Amino acid sequence: MKQNVLNTDLSGKVAVVTGGGGVLCGYFAKVLARAGAKVALLDRNEQAATRCAMEIIAEGGMAKAYVCNVLDRDICNAVAEQVKADLGGCDLLINGAGGNNPKATTDKEYLEEGDLDSDVKTFFDLDDKGVGGVFDLNFLGTLIPTQAFARQMVGKKGCSIVNLSSMNAFTPLTKIPAYSGAKASVSNFTQWLAVHFSKVGIRVNAIAPGFFSTKQNAKLLWNEDGSPTARTGKILAATPMGRFGESEELEGSLLFLVDERASGFITGVVLPVDGGFSAYSGV
């Protein structure tokens, strides 16, 4: 099996990854398995989670897929008990489920006179259910699984939670107010949980990826003919390293944060992995 980049040893640990059927979180699951963890992949898409679990098993790791809606408390609790029965009590929780909704996205970056009388979707046209759904998926989709799985961590040594935040949490991006606000809530909640769990042996941190080209944001970044959109040009101009990140470049950050030996005194941190985006003023 492929060796992880930090030679992190997670043997004997049980890792739970929500959104495990997705590209990024599926990769996280593989990274944890390569470090020796037994991995539970949770996703609403059973086929996607199962495919990733089978790929881990083919590499020589141990993994199992579970159908789970992170917004359903009863389902999360039931899955938590099933994971415990199948693999053991949870030691590491990666809250990766999240996303945006077109109903919570404006068509333009700036409101201009005349937009209110046009077919342009402005701030005033944002759908309240779409906005609420984005907040629910990102915030409650982190809170509810944490309630279900962190109960198994209380009093155990070496337990860690890693939430998935975003660069939107530092500075809101144009056109996606709900997603930016929701990720800001995840960062704030990460800090709150870190304090709340500090006496029971659970560290809580977050990773805030910069710009990675994924299926989720493809329409914002690439035209149908494969050429970059104007938004892509702005992103790369504001990223000192001048490119999008690669999934593999999140591996070290994840392993560092879950490894008690490497980061045992680190909790409540939101770690940017952004090619310098958050450091650049634009001048």
Buried (B, 14 or more C-beta within 10 A) or exposed (E): EEEBBBEBEBEEBBBBBBBBBBBBBBBBBBBBBBBBBBBBBBBBBEEBBBBBBEBBBEEEBBBBBBBBBBBEBEBBBBBBEBBBEEBBBBBBBBBBBBBBBEBBBBEBEEEEEEBEEEEBBBEEEBBEEBBBBBBBBBBBBBBBBBEBBBEBBEEEEBBBBBBBBBBBBBEBBEBBBBBBBBBBBBBBBBBEBBEEBEEEBBBBBBBBBBBBBBEBBEEBBBEEEEEEBEBBEEBBEBBEEEEBBEBEBBBBBBBBBBBBEEBEEBBBBBBBBBBEBBEBEEE
